[in-house]
Amino acid sequence: MKISMIKLYIQKIDELWCGAAIEEAKIFATAFASNEKDALKYLLKELPYNTIFQVSQKNSVLAEEVLRIIKAICDGKDVSFSFQFAMNRLSNYAQRVLKLTSLIPTGYVTTYGALAKFEGGSPRSVGRVMATNPFAPLIPCHRVVVADMTLGGYGGGLKTKWDILQKENRKYSRIFEAKINDKALKLFPVGKLKPRTY
């Protein structure tokens, strides 16, 4: 029986600490924080009990790309990637909701209720999936908000969520429905969010 090891990569890029847990060619978890300790803590909490892991001193090619993309998303940049995510440990519902969340484009948000209407469940059940998203910000749970266009919650803090969304604001004005598998997901421009001090 082959035992695979999860490798943890953490790197400071400008003022942000970016982290990734990678198992073979799949991303097991990602993290970003203002300090190395928190980035490592976020990665470690995603590892199953008794998992074999190693904090790598040198980044792999995949890790370099993942860390670069995490920083780019936090900076509000448009990115494109085709990473594989290790989702087997998540429920089927969580996998479906996260895959749908990954389709929300930069400059737009959707609501917990809209995701629930699309995938079933309740806004609260979608909120639980967002709160435990192990792949933030690659799977952009920061782009999911409350129906009244307030932010809701965010593991990295509401100020961080607000800051990323403001960097992603492309000044779009049109609300539209994205057609996905013969269903519609309502998308709102970031500019529709209610301004608040976070």
Backbone as a printed PyTorch tensor [residue, N CA C, xyz], in Angstrom:
tensor([[[  0.8360,  -1.1850,   0.0000],
         [  0.0000,   0.0000,   0.0000],
         [  0.8840,   1.2530,   0.0000]],

        [[  0.6170,   2.1610,  -0.9200],
         [  1.3990,   3.3800,  -1.0380],
         [  0.8830,   4.4220,  -0.0490]],

        [[  1.7900,   4.9710,   0.7360],
         [  1.4290,   6.0270,   1.6790],
         [  1.8950,   7.3450,   1.0840]],

        [[  0.9520,   8.2610,   0.9040],
         [  1.3320,   9.5500,   0.3450],
         [  1.5460,  10.5590,   1.4640]],

        [[  2.4420,  11.4880,   1.2000],
         [  2.7590,  12.5240,   2.1740],
         [  2.2390,  13.8560,   1.6630]],

        [[  1.6640,  14.6260,   2.5700],
         [  1.2360,  15.9730,   2.2310],
         [  2.3950,  16.9150,   2.5400]],

        [[  2.7630,  17.7230,   1.5550],
         [  3.8400,  18.6790,   1.7500],
         [  3.2510,  20.0670,   1.9410]],

        [[  3.7640,  20.7720,   2.9440],
         [  3.3070,  22.1190,   3.2420],
         [  4.3440,  23.1200,   2.7430]],

        [[  3.8360,  24.1240,   2.0520],
         [  4.7030,  25.1770,   1.5100],
         [  4.1940,  26.5130,   2.0270]],

        [[  5.0920,  27.3120,   2.5650],
         [  4.7100,  28.6370,   3.0560],
         [  5.7760,  29.6240,   2.5920]],

        [[  5.3080,  30.7470,   2.0610],
         [  6.2380,  31.7450,   1.5510],
         [  5.6720,  33.1390,   1.7710]],

        [[  6.5420,  34.0540,   2.1180],
         [  6.1440,  35.4500,   2.2400],
         [  6.2990,  36.1040,   0.8710]],

        [[  5.2010,  36.6610,   0.3650],
         [  5.2270,  37.3770,  -0.9060],
         [  4.7790,  38.7940,  -0.5990]],

        [[  5.6780,  39.7360,  -0.7480],
         [  5.4610,  41.1090,  -0.2890],
         [  5.1440,  41.0480,   1.2070]],

        [[  3.9740,  41.5190,   1.6120],
         [  3.6420,  41.5120,   3.0450],
         [  2.7040,  40.3680,   3.4270]],

        [[  2.3840,  39.4850,   2.4880],
         [  1.4110,  38.4200,   2.7310],
         [  2.1040,  37.0640,   2.8080]],

        [[  1.7280,  36.2690,   3.8010],
         [  2.2090,  34.8950,   3.8960],
         [  1.1920,  33.9870,   3.2100]],

        [[  1.6420,  33.2840,   2.1850],
         [  0.7780,  32.3800,   1.4150],
         [  1.2090,  30.9450,   1.7040]],

        [[  0.2210,  30.0520,   1.8090],
         [  0.5400,  28.6640,   2.1090],
         [ -0.2790,  27.6940,   1.2930]],

        [[  0.2980,  26.5200,   1.0690],
         [ -0.4080,  25.4690,   0.3390],
         [  0.0000,  24.1150,   0.9000]],

        [[ -0.9780,  23.2380,   1.0510],
         [ -0.7370,  21.8470,   1.3990],
         [ -1.0180,  21.0530,   0.1290]],

        [[ -0.0200,  20.3290,  -0.3480],
         [ -0.1470,  19.6380,  -1.6270],
         [  0.1330,  18.1560,  -1.4340]],

        [[ -0.7810,  17.3520,  -1.9500],
         [ -0.6550,  15.8970,  -1.8910],
         [ -0.5100,  15.3990,  -3.3190]],

        [[  0.7050,  14.9420,  -3.6490],
         [  1.0420,  14.5570,  -5.0120],
         [  0.7730,  15.7480,  -5.9250]],

        [[ -0.1480,  15.6740,  -6.8670],
         [ -0.3780,  16.8030,  -7.7780],
         [ -1.6660,  17.5500,  -7.4450]],

        [[ -2.2410,  17.2720,  -6.2700],
         [ -3.5070,  17.9060,  -5.9030],
         [ -3.3290,  18.8420,  -4.7230]],

        [[ -4.0910,  19.9220,  -4.7530],
         [ -4.0740,  20.8760,  -3.6460],
         [ -4.9960,  20.3460,  -2.5510]],

        [[ -4.4310,  20.1740,  -1.3620],
         [ -5.1900,  19.6780,  -0.2260],
         [ -5.7930,  20.8310,   0.5700]],

        [[ -5.0710,  21.9330,   0.6450],
         [ -5.5650,  23.1240,   1.3470],
         [ -4.6870,  24.3100,   0.9740]],

        [[ -5.2420,  25.5050,   1.1520],
         [ -4.4850,  26.7360,   0.9360],
         [ -4.7580,  27.6800,   2.0950]],

        [[ -3.8910,  28.6770,   2.2220],
         [ -4.0610,  29.6500,   3.3010],
         [ -3.3440,  30.9390,   2.9290]],

        [[ -3.7810,  32.0160,   3.5570],
         [ -3.0480,  33.2710,   3.4830],
         [ -3.2770,  34.0090,   4.7900]],

        [[ -2.2520,  34.7230,   5.2280],
         [ -2.3360,  35.4210,   6.5090],
         [ -1.2730,  36.5160,   6.5470]],

        [[ -1.3760,  37.3410,   7.5630],
         [ -0.4090,  38.4290,   7.6990],
         [  0.8880,  37.9650,   8.3560]],

        [[  0.8890,  36.7240,   8.8870],
         [  2.1130,  36.2060,   9.5000],
         [  2.2490,  34.7090,   9.2210]],

        [[  3.4620,  34.2300,   9.3320],
         [  3.7790,  32.8300,   9.0040],
         [  3.0570,  31.8560,   9.9290]],

        [[  2.9970,  32.1820,  11.2110],
         [  2.3770,  31.2910,  12.2020],
         [  0.9110,  31.0190,  11.8550]],

        [[  0.1590,  32.0680,  11.5220],
         [ -1.2570,  31.8900,  11.1870],
         [ -1.4320,  31.1080,   9.8890]],

        [[ -0.6040,  31.3840,   8.8880],
         [ -0.6970,  30.6460,   7.6230],
         [ -0.4750,  29.1540,   7.8730]],

        [[  0.5270,  28.8220,   8.6780],
         [  0.8010,  27.4160,   8.9980],
         [ -0.3450,  26.8150,   9.8050]],

        [[ -0.8790,  27.5770,  10.7570],
         [ -1.9960,  27.0920,  11.5880],
         [ -3.2060,  26.7520,  10.7160]],

        [[ -3.5420,  27.6100,   9.7470],
         [ -4.6840,  27.3590,   8.8670],
         [ -4.4760,  26.0850,   8.0510]],

        [[ -3.2530,  25.8540,   7.5880],
         [ -2.9850,  24.6270,   6.8310],
         [ -3.0870,  23.3910,   7.7220]],

        [[ -2.4850,  23.4630,   8.9020],
         [ -2.4720,  22.3000,   9.7990],
         [ -3.8690,  21.8900,  10.2400]],

        [[ -4.7700,  22.8630,  10.4130],
         [ -6.1290,  22.4950,  10.8600],
         [ -6.8880,  21.7180,   9.7930]],

        [[ -6.4380,  21.7830,   8.5440],
         [ -7.1000,  21.0400,   7.4670],
         [ -6.5850,  19.6090,   7.3290]],

        [[ -5.4790,  19.2910,   7.9760],
         [ -4.9140,  17.9520,   7.8390],
         [ -5.6570,  16.9680,   8.7260]],

        [[ -6.0350,  15.8150,   8.1800],
         [ -6.6830,  14.7920,   9.0100],
         [ -5.7270,  14.2900,  10.0960]],

        [[ -6.3150,  13.8130,  11.1730],
         [ -5.5370,  13.2450,  12.2750],
         [ -4.6410,  12.1280,  11.7420]],

        [[ -3.4220,  12.0580,  12.2370],
         [ -2.4360,  11.0310,  11.8650],
         [ -1.9420,  11.1260,  10.4260]],

        [[ -2.1180,  12.2590,   9.7890],
         [ -1.6120,  12.4360,   8.4300],
         [ -0.0990,  12.6200,   8.4650]],

        [[  0.5610,  12.0100,   7.5060],
         [  2.0050,  12.2180,   7.3610],
         [  2.1970,  13.4870,   6.5450]],

        [[  2.9450,  14.4330,   7.1210],
         [  3.1840,  15.6770,   6.3860],
         [  4.6000,  16.1680,   6.6450]],

        [[  5.0350,  17.0560,   5.7860],
         [  6.3620,  17.6410,   5.9100],
         [  6.2870,  19.0950,   5.4770]],

        [[  6.8940,  19.9790,   6.2680],
         [  7.0140,  21.3730,   5.8520],
         [  8.2420,  21.4480,   4.9610]],

        [[  8.0100,  21.7580,   3.6970],
         [  9.0880,  21.7550,   2.7170],
         [  9.8630,  23.0630,   2.7610]],

        [[ 11.1660,  22.9510,   2.6820],
         [ 12.0270,  24.1300,   2.6780],
         [ 12.1930,  24.7260,   1.2860]],

        [[ 11.8530,  23.9330,   0.2690],
         [ 11.9970,  24.3940,  -1.1110],
         [ 10.6880,  24.1530,  -1.8480]],

        [[ 10.2080,  25.1710,  -2.5620],
         [  8.9410,  25.0560,  -3.2780],
         [  9.0780,  24.1950,  -4.5200]],

        [[  8.0530,  23.3780,  -4.7560],
         [  7.9600,  22.6640,  -6.0310],
         [  7.4500,  23.6490,  -7.0840]],

        [[  7.4800,  23.2330,  -8.3270],
         [  6.9650,  24.0810,  -9.4070],
         [  5.4780,  24.3630,  -9.1840]],

        [[  4.7160,  23.3260,  -8.8110],
         [  3.2900,  23.5020,  -8.5490],
         [  3.0810,  24.4560,  -7.3770]],

        [[  3.8460,  24.2650,  -6.3000],
         [  3.6950,  25.1320,  -5.1230],
         [  3.9830,  26.5860,  -5.4790]],

        [[  5.0150,  26.8330,  -6.2410],
         [  5.3370,  28.2070,  -6.6700],
         [  4.1520,  28.8500,  -7.3760]],

        [[  3.5340,  28.0810,  -8.2830],
         [  2.3990,  28.6110,  -9.0460],
         [  1.1960,  28.8510,  -8.1390]],

        [[  0.9050,  27.9060,  -7.2470],
         [ -0.2290,  28.0590,  -6.3240],
         [ -0.0400,  29.2920,  -5.4460]],

        [[  1.1340,  29.4540,  -4.8720],
         [  1.3950,  30.5850,  -3.9860],
         [  1.3020,  31.9140,  -4.7430]],

        [[  1.8000,  31.9330,  -5.9640],
         [  1.7220,  33.1420,  -6.7940],
         [  0.2720,  33.5150,  -7.0850]],

        [[ -0.5650,  32.5040,  -7.3860],
         [ -1.9760,  32.7490,  -7.6960],
         [ -2.7240,  33.2200,  -6.4480]],

        [[ -2.4330,  32.6410,  -5.2830],
         [ -3.0670,  33.0900,  -4.0350],
         [ -2.8080,  34.5790,  -3.8380]],

        [[ -1.5640,  34.9880,  -3.9780],
         [ -1.2090,  36.4060,  -3.8100],
         [ -1.9180,  37.2690,  -4.8480]],

        [[ -1.9690,  36.8080,  -6.1000],
         [ -2.6230,  37.5790,  -7.1570],
         [ -4.1020,  37.7860,  -6.8560]],

        [[ -4.7840,  36.7370,  -6.3590],
         [ -6.2040,  36.8650,  -6.0090],
         [ -6.3690,  37.8650,  -4.8700]],

        [[ -5.5270,  37.7760,  -3.8560],
         [ -5.6120,  38.7130,  -2.7340],
         [ -5.3430,  40.1450,  -3.1850]],

        [[ -4.6220,  40.3120,  -4.2810],
         [ -4.3550,  41.6350,  -4.8480],
         [ -5.4430,  42.0850,  -5.8240]],

        [[ -6.4830,  41.2400,  -6.0150],
         [ -7.5930,  41.6090,  -6.8910],
         [ -7.3240,  41.4070,  -8.3670]],

        [[ -6.2910,  40.6540,  -8.7190],
         [ -5.9400,  40.4650, -10.1270],
         [ -6.7820,  39.3580, -10.7600]],

        [[ -6.9660,  39.4550, -12.0660],
         [ -7.6260,  38.3860, -12.8200],
         [ -6.6260,  37.2460, -12.9840]],

        [[ -7.0620,  36.0430, -12.6800],
         [ -6.1820,  34.8790, -12.7800],
         [ -6.8880,  33.7450, -13.5040]],

        [[ -6.0890,  32.8600, -14.0100],
         [ -6.6100,  31.6550, -14.6520],
         [ -5.7310,  30.4950, -14.2140]],

        [[ -6.3600,  29.4160, -13.8090],
         [ -5.5800,  28.2400, -13.4070],
         [ -6.4180,  26.9910, -13.5950]],

        [[ -5.7520,  25.8420, -13.5830],
         [ -6.4680,  24.5700, -13.7280],
         [ -5.9600,  23.5730, -12.6880]],

        [[ -5.8520,  24.0390, -11.4560],
         [ -5.3840,  23.1680, -10.3820],
         [ -6.4010,  22.0670, -10.0820]],

        [[ -5.8980,  20.9570,  -9.5930],
         [ -6.7640,  19.8800,  -9.1130],
         [ -6.8420,  19.9840,  -7.5920]],

        [[ -8.0630,  19.8950,  -7.0770],
         [ -8.2790,  19.9930,  -5.6340],
         [ -8.5940,  18.6150,  -5.0570]],

        [[ -8.0100,  18.2990,  -3.9210],
         [ -8.2760,  17.0470,  -3.2140],
         [ -9.5340,  17.2520,  -2.3770]],

        [[-10.6870,  16.9000,  -2.9470],
         [-11.9710,  17.1500,  -2.2780],
         [-12.6120,  15.8930,  -1.7050]],

        [[-11.9720,  14.7480,  -1.8410],
         [-12.6110,  13.4870,  -1.4330],
         [-13.0490,  13.4680,   0.0210]],

        [[-12.3800,  14.2270,   0.8670],
         [-12.7180,  14.2240,   2.2950],
         [-13.9530,  15.0580,   2.6070]],

        [[-14.4170,  15.8370,   1.6230],
         [-15.5720,  16.7100,   1.8150],
         [-16.8560,  15.9910,   1.4140]],

        [[-17.9820,  16.4310,   1.9750],
         [-19.2710,  15.8460,   1.6050],
         [-19.5760,  16.1650,   0.1430]],

        [[-20.4470,  15.3710,  -0.4670],
         [-20.8500,  15.6200,  -1.8510],
         [-21.4580,  17.0120,  -1.9910]],

        [[-22.2400,  17.4210,  -1.0080],
         [-22.8620,  18.7500,  -1.0500],
         [-21.7900,  19.8400,  -1.0320]],

        [[-20.8330,  19.7130,  -0.1230],
         [-19.7600,  20.7160,  -0.0340],
         [-18.9800,  20.7680,  -1.3430]],

        [[-18.7000,  19.6270,  -1.9250],
         [-17.9730,  19.6030,  -3.2020],
         [-18.7510,  20.3390,  -4.2840]],

        [[-20.0530,  20.0980,  -4.3580],
         [-20.8640,  20.7640,  -5.3920],
         [-20.8960,  22.2770,  -5.1780]],

        [[-21.0850,  22.6880,  -3.9240],
         [-21.1590,  24.1250,  -3.6290],
         [-19.8160,  24.7940,  -3.9240]],

        [[-18.7170,  24.1530,  -3.5490],
         [-17.3980,  24.7460,  -3.7990],
         [-17.0910,  24.8110,  -5.3000]],

        [[-17.4750,  23.7720,  -6.0260],
         [-17.2480,  23.8060,  -7.4860],
         [-18.0450,  24.9280,  -8.1270]],

        [[-19.2680,  25.1510,  -7.6550],
         [-20.0820,  26.2490,  -8.1790],
         [-19.4680,  27.5960,  -7.7890]],

        [[-19.0050,  27.7090,  -6.5560],
         [-18.3710,  28.9400,  -6.0940],
         [-17.1480,  29.2770,  -6.9380]],

        [[-16.4330,  28.2620,  -7.3830],
         [-15.2220,  28.4970,  -8.1810],
         [-15.5330,  29.1610,  -9.5240]],

        [[-16.8000,  29.1500,  -9.9280],
         [-17.1930,  29.7390, -11.2160],
         [-17.5670,  31.2210, -11.1140]],

        [[-17.6120,  31.7660,  -9.9060],
         [-17.9660,  33.1850,  -9.7410],
         [-16.8030,  34.0290, -10.2510]],

        [[-17.0320,  34.8610, -11.2630],
         [-15.9140,  35.6060, -11.8600],
         [-15.4820,  36.8070, -11.0170]],

        [[-14.2540,  37.2150, -11.2250],
         [-13.7260,  38.4250, -10.5910],
         [-14.6220,  39.6090, -10.9430]],

        [[-14.9130,  40.4350,  -9.9510],
         [-15.7530,  41.6150, -10.1780],
         [-17.2110,  41.3860,  -9.8510]],

        [[-17.5560,  40.1390,  -9.5110],
         [-18.9440,  39.7940,  -9.1940],
         [-19.0240,  39.0510,  -7.8750]],

        [[-20.2040,  39.0960,  -7.2740],
         [-20.5200,  38.3030,  -6.0890],
         [-21.8600,  37.6090,  -6.3290]],

        [[-22.1130,  36.6000,  -5.5270],
         [-23.4460,  36.0110,  -5.4790],
         [-23.8150,  35.8750,  -4.0090]],

        [[-25.0030,  35.3710,  -3.7480],
         [-25.4570,  35.2900,  -2.3610],
         [-25.5120,  33.8410,  -1.8770]],

        [[-25.5120,  33.7060,  -0.5460],
         [-25.6750,  32.3770,   0.0460],
         [-26.9800,  31.7570,  -0.4530]],

        [[-28.0270,  32.5840,  -0.5230],
         [-29.3330,  32.1010,  -0.9680],
         [-29.3290,  31.6570,  -2.4150]],

        [[-28.6320,  32.3880,  -3.2800],
         [-28.5690,  32.0150,  -4.7000],
         [-27.8530,  30.6860,  -4.8780]],

        [[-26.7730,  30.4740,  -4.1250],
         [-26.0740,  29.1840,  -4.1970],
         [-26.9580,  28.0570,  -3.6760]],

        [[-27.7170,  28.3400,  -2.5890],
         [-28.6250,  27.3310,  -2.0300],
         [-29.7340,  26.9930,  -3.0210]],

        [[-30.2570,  28.0080,  -3.7010],
         [-31.3110,  27.7650,  -4.6930],
         [-30.7840,  26.8920,  -5.8330]],

        [[-29.5380,  27.1040,  -6.2030],
         [-28.9270,  26.3520,  -7.2990],
         [-28.6170,  24.9160,  -6.8960]],

        [[-28.0240,  24.7250,  -5.7070],
         [-27.5340,  23.4030,  -5.2950],
         [-28.4140,  22.7020,  -4.2670]],

        [[-29.4530,  23.3800,  -3.7780],
         [-30.2750,  22.7930,  -2.7280],
         [-29.7370,  23.2070,  -1.3690]],

        [[-30.4590,  22.8420,  -0.3350],
         [-30.0540,  23.2380,   1.0050],
         [-30.5710,  24.6300,   1.3230]],

        [[-30.0060,  25.2060,   2.3620],
         [-30.4320,  26.5240,   2.8190],
         [-29.2470,  27.4840,   2.7440]],

        [[-29.5220,  28.7870,   2.8300],
         [-28.4070,  29.7360,   2.8980],
         [-27.4490,  29.4140,   4.0520]],

        [[-28.0000,  28.9360,   5.1540],
         [-27.1600,  28.5840,   6.3110],
         [-26.2400,  27.4030,   5.9830]],

        [[-26.7600,  26.4070,   5.2600],
         [-25.9130,  25.2580,   4.9050],
         [-24.8120,  25.6810,   3.9350]],

        [[-25.1150,  26.6040,   3.0210],
         [-24.0780,  27.1500,   2.1340],
         [-23.0580,  27.9200,   2.9690]],

        [[-23.5330,  28.6830,   3.9500],
         [-22.6300,  29.4220,   4.8270],
         [-21.6540,  28.5170,   5.5500]],

        [[-22.1280,  27.3410,   5.9740],
         [-21.2390,  26.3800,   6.6440],
         [-20.1550,  25.8960,   5.6940]],

        [[-20.5410,  25.6510,   4.4330],
         [-19.5400,  25.2200,   3.4370],
         [-18.5160,  26.3320,   3.2330]],

        [[-18.9920,  27.5720,   3.1150],
         [-18.0630,  28.6940,   2.9130],
         [-17.1280,  28.8380,   4.1160]],

        [[-17.6650,  28.6660,   5.3230],
         [-16.8740,  28.8320,   6.5470],
         [-15.7850,  27.7730,   6.6780]],

        [[-15.9730,  26.6310,   6.0250],
         [-14.9930,  25.5420,   6.1340],
         [-14.2700,  25.2850,   4.8110]],

        [[-14.3460,  26.2400,   3.8930],
         [-13.6710,  26.1140,   2.5950],
         [-12.1630,  25.9730,   2.8150]],

        [[-11.5740,  24.8090,   2.4850],
         [-10.1360,  24.6480,   2.7080],
         [ -9.2790,  25.2420,   1.5920]],

        [[ -9.9110,  25.7970,   0.5670],
         [ -9.1730,  26.2450,  -0.6130],
         [ -9.2350,  27.7520,  -0.8630]],

        [[ -9.5370,  28.5290,   0.1800],
         [ -9.5840,  29.9890,   0.0130],
         [ -8.1670,  30.5200,  -0.2130]],

        [[ -7.9760,  31.4960,  -1.0410],
         [ -8.9500,  32.2020,  -1.8750],
         [ -9.0910,  31.6090,  -3.2760]],

        [[ -8.4170,  30.4540,  -3.5500],
         [ -8.5130,  29.8720,  -4.8970],
         [ -9.9540,  29.5650,  -5.2660]],

        [[-10.6940,  28.9720,  -4.3290],
         [-12.1400,  28.8750,  -4.4880],
         [-12.6970,  30.0640,  -3.7100]],

        [[-13.2070,  31.0650,  -4.4420],
         [-13.4040,  32.4080,  -3.8750],
         [-14.6520,  32.5770,  -3.0120]],

        [[-14.6250,  31.9890,  -1.8210],
         [-15.7530,  32.1460,  -0.9100],
         [-15.9370,  33.6070,  -0.4880]],

        [[-14.9050,  34.4360,  -0.6910],
         [-15.0570,  35.8660,  -0.3810],
         [-16.0600,  36.5300,  -1.3270]],

        [[-16.4080,  35.8670,  -2.4350],
         [-17.3680,  36.4130,  -3.4010],
         [-18.8000,  35.9760,  -3.1100]],

        [[-19.0380,  35.4390,  -1.9160],
         [-20.3870,  35.0320,  -1.5130],
         [-20.8100,  35.9260,  -0.3560]],

        [[-21.9720,  36.5730,  -0.5110],
         [-22.4240,  37.5810,   0.4520],
         [-23.8830,  37.3300,   0.8370]],

        [[-24.3750,  38.1580,   1.7350],
         [-25.7570,  38.0570,   2.2120],
         [-26.6940,  38.6940,   1.1790]],

        [[-27.9470,  38.2910,   1.1720],
         [-28.9310,  38.7850,   0.1980],
         [-29.1090,  40.2970,   0.2400]],

        [[-28.8770,  40.9250,   1.4020],
         [-29.0160,  42.3840,   1.4880],
         [-27.7480,  43.1160,   1.0390]],

        [[-26.8200,  42.3840,   0.4390],
         [-25.5560,  42.9060,  -0.0960],
         [-24.5960,  43.3870,   0.9880]],

        [[-24.7320,  42.8070,   2.2040],
         [-23.6920,  42.9720,   3.2100],
         [-22.7990,  41.7290,   3.1410]],

        [[-21.6640,  41.7730,   3.8030],
         [-20.6520,  40.7350,   3.5870],
         [-20.9710,  39.3740,   4.1790]],

        [[-21.6500,  39.3140,   5.3080],
         [-21.8330,  38.0150,   5.9620],
         [-20.6180,  37.7360,   6.8250]],

        [[-20.0070,  36.5780,   6.6350],
         [-18.8310,  36.2190,   7.4240],
         [-17.6270,  35.9540,   6.5440]],

        [[-16.4690,  35.7720,   7.1930],
         [-15.2620,  35.3980,   6.4670],
         [-14.2070,  34.9920,   7.4770]],

        [[-13.5890,  33.8390,   7.2440],
         [-12.5870,  33.3180,   8.1750],
         [-11.4030,  34.2400,   8.3720]],

        [[-11.0490,  34.9780,   7.3330],
         [ -9.9260,  35.9060,   7.4350],
         [-10.3170,  37.2570,   7.9980]],

        [[-11.5900,  37.4120,   8.3680],
         [-12.0810,  38.6810,   8.8950],
         [-12.7920,  39.4940,   7.8270]],

        [[-13.7990,  40.2540,   8.2530],
         [-14.6040,  41.0240,   7.2950],
         [-13.8080,  42.1210,   6.6090]],

        [[-12.8470,  42.7110,   7.2980],
         [-12.0320,  43.7470,   6.6570],
         [-11.2430,  43.1480,   5.4910]],

        [[-10.7000,  41.9530,   5.6850],
         [ -9.9550,  41.2830,   4.6180],
         [-10.8740,  40.9850,   3.4390]],

        [[-12.0790,  40.4860,   3.7230],
         [-13.0450,  40.1830,   2.6680],
         [-13.3850,  41.4550,   1.8870]],

        [[-13.6810,  42.5380,   2.6230],
         [-14.0180,  43.8110,   1.9960],
         [-12.8610,  44.3180,   1.1330]],

        [[-11.6390,  44.2500,   1.6770],
         [-10.4660,  44.7510,   0.9530],
         [-10.2380,  43.9890,  -0.3480]],

        [[-10.3550,  42.6650,  -0.3000],
         [-10.1570,  41.8720,  -1.5290],
         [-11.2290,  42.2190,  -2.5530]],

        [[-12.4820,  42.2950,  -2.1030],
         [-13.5740,  42.6060,  -3.0300],
         [-13.4110,  43.9970,  -3.6420]],

        [[-12.9430,  44.9530,  -2.8680],
         [-12.7420,  46.2940,  -3.4290],
         [-11.6350,  46.2900,  -4.4740]],

        [[-10.6120,  45.4740,  -4.2670],
         [ -9.5540,  45.3370,  -5.2760],
         [-10.0810,  44.6400,  -6.5280]],

        [[-11.0960,  43.7870,  -6.3540],
         [-11.6790,  43.0650,  -7.4940],
         [-12.7480,  43.8700,  -8.2280]],

        [[-13.1470,  44.9950,  -7.6920],
         [-14.2150,  45.7870,  -8.2990],
         [-13.7940,  46.2660,  -9.6840]],

        [[-14.5080,  45.8250, -10.6960],
         [-14.2120,  46.2150, -12.0710],
         [-15.1800,  47.2820, -12.5770]],

        [[-15.9750,  47.8420, -11.6600],
         [-16.9570,  48.8950, -11.9950],
         [-18.0500,  48.3860, -12.9410]],

        [[-18.3080,  47.0790, -12.8900],
         [-19.4210,  46.5440, -13.6730],
         [-20.7240,  47.0880, -13.1000]],

        [[-21.7580,  47.1580, -13.9450],
         [-23.0470,  47.6650, -13.4500],
         [-24.1840,  46.6700, -13.6650]],

        [[-23.9750,  45.6960, -14.5140],
         [-25.0670,  44.7920, -14.8960],
         [-25.1770,  43.5930, -13.9520]],

        [[-26.3810,  43.3650, -13.4420],
         [-26.7020,  42.1270, -12.7280],
         [-27.1100,  41.1160, -13.7980]],

        [[-26.5880,  39.9080, -13.6970],
         [-26.9870,  38.9270, -14.7030],
         [-27.0470,  37.5290, -14.1120]],

        [[-27.6350,  36.6320, -14.8710],
         [-27.7240,  35.2330, -14.4670],
         [-26.8020,  34.4140, -15.3520]],

        [[-25.8420,  33.7360, -14.7250],
         [-24.9300,  32.8550, -15.4560],
         [-25.6290,  31.5200, -15.6530]],

        [[-25.6580,  31.0470, -16.8750],
         [-26.2630,  29.7460, -17.1700],
         [-25.2100,  28.6560, -16.9780]],

        [[-25.4990,  27.7450, -16.0530],
         [-24.5860,  26.6520, -15.7320],
         [-25.4070,  25.3740, -15.6850]],

        [[-25.1140,  24.4440, -16.5800],
         [-25.8440,  23.1690, -16.6190],
         [-27.3620,  23.3820, -16.6430]],

        [[-27.8280,  24.2490, -17.5120],
         [-29.2550,  24.5390, -17.6840],
         [-29.9210,  25.1740, -16.4620]],

        [[-29.1220,  25.6730, -15.5330],
         [-29.6430,  26.3900, -14.3860],
         [-29.0500,  27.7860, -14.4090]],

        [[-29.6160,  28.6890, -13.6210],
         [-29.1300,  30.0700, -13.5860],
         [-28.6300,  30.4240, -12.1920]],

        [[-27.4790,  31.0840, -12.1420],
         [-26.9250,  31.5950, -10.8930],
         [-26.8440,  33.1110, -11.0150]],

        [[-27.5360,  33.8090, -10.1180],
         [-27.5770,  35.2650, -10.1640],
         [-26.2630,  35.8500,  -9.6470]],

        [[-25.6850,  36.7680, -10.4410],
         [-24.4200,  37.4180, -10.1030],
         [-24.6180,  38.9260, -10.0380]],

        [[-24.0110,  39.5410,  -9.0330],
         [-24.1340,  40.9750,  -8.7930],
         [-22.7460,  41.6240,  -8.8780]],

        [[-22.6620,  42.8030,  -9.4850],
         [-21.3670,  43.4990,  -9.4960],
         [-20.9230,  43.8280,  -8.0710]],

        [[-19.6210,  43.7820,  -7.8290],
         [-19.0760,  44.1130,  -6.5150],
         [-19.5440,  45.4930,  -6.0630]],

        [[-19.7190,  46.4080,  -6.9890],
         [-20.1540,  47.7560,  -6.6540],
         [-21.5290,  47.8310,  -6.0110]],

        [[-22.3110,  46.7560,  -6.0750],
         [-23.6410,  46.7230,  -5.4440],
         [-23.5590,  46.4640,  -3.9430]],

        [[-22.3740,  46.0820,  -3.4410],
         [-22.2380,  45.8360,  -2.0070],
         [-22.4670,  47.1060,  -1.2170]],

        [[-23.0610,  46.9440,  -0.0360],
         [-23.3180,  48.1040,   0.8070],
         [-22.0140,  48.5650,   1.4380]],

        [[-21.6620,  49.8330,   1.2150],
         [-20.4090,  50.3090,   1.8200],
         [-20.5090,  50.3830,   3.3230]],

        [[-19.5000,  49.8570,   3.9910],
         [-19.4360,  49.9000,   5.4510],
         [-17.9920,  50.0550,   5.8630]],

        [[-17.7910,  50.3920,   7.0840],
         [-16.4330,  50.4440,   7.6130],
         [-16.1650,  49.1060,   8.2810]],

        [[-15.2240,  48.3890,   7.7510],
         [-14.8840,  47.0730,   8.3160],
         [-13.5220,  47.1240,   8.9810]]])
